Amino acid sequence: MGLPMESSALESTADEERGEKSPGAFRTITEVSEDLGVPQHVLRFWESRFSQIKPMKRAGGRRYYRPDDVDLLKGVRRLLHGQGYTIRGAQRVLKENGVRFVQALGRGEVEVGAPTGADRDEESVEAAAADRRSLEGALAELRACRALLAGLDEAGHDAA
């Protein structure tokens, strides 16, 4: 007969059965990619451009990201995709403010100013503005459809 398991070990086993991991667990590149909404090749590219991103690598080169690695990646994603920084601009933010700052940025604990000059990725900013206009147009169409459907529903009730 084996030793009884501690309750925390039982809880982590139950979490794993449900497909959930504890907040401190390491993540695979697939999990991080899905969590950040970024393709795996982009994560590998960021590793080549940001020396501070250093996941553990096991046999066969399989990557395992620590929670701090994930926070750093979230911060980099926010700089590049959310704020419109260039790679060089995001590197500058990392150099001037440090890894902890960019990790906090990834957790939403701090804010960073908008990029200026060479740090600004004009193409991304313009694409985001175009996406916003497109989404606002789609939303207006959906609201018009909702109003039409509501009118049809009222007409159906009146006829009955």
Phi, psi and omega in degrees: 000134182276174177286147178292144179280146175289156183298325180294326178292322177295319180295318181292326177295318179295320178297317181296323179295328178276356180087011180256150177242156176291157182302332182270000183286152176285151181241147176277168179297327177296314180296317180293318179301314179293319181297319183271346183069035182232135179299153181301322182295332177290320177299318178294322177297314179301323177301324181284337183260338181238103184296343181285342179274107185225080177292156174291142177240130179260184179307138181082003178079011180294130184269140173231120183263129175283162177305321178295325176297318181295317178298320179296316178297321177297320178295317178297316179300319180296319178297312185284309187268324184274320185261344179084024177285153170279170175303312181299320179295318178294322176298321179294318178300316179298315182294316184282327185252341177092165183297316182302322179296314182291326174297316178297323176299318179295330177275354180080019183272339180225166178239157176233146180294161178294146180291152177229158175057230185292342180281349185267128177266091185303320182298317179294320180295315179295320179295320179296319179295319178295319177299318180297315178299318179296316179294321178296322176296316179297320178297318178298318178296318179296320178296320177296319177296318179299318180296319178297316180295320178297321177295319178294320180297318179294320179295324178294321179290323180293323181287333183279000000 
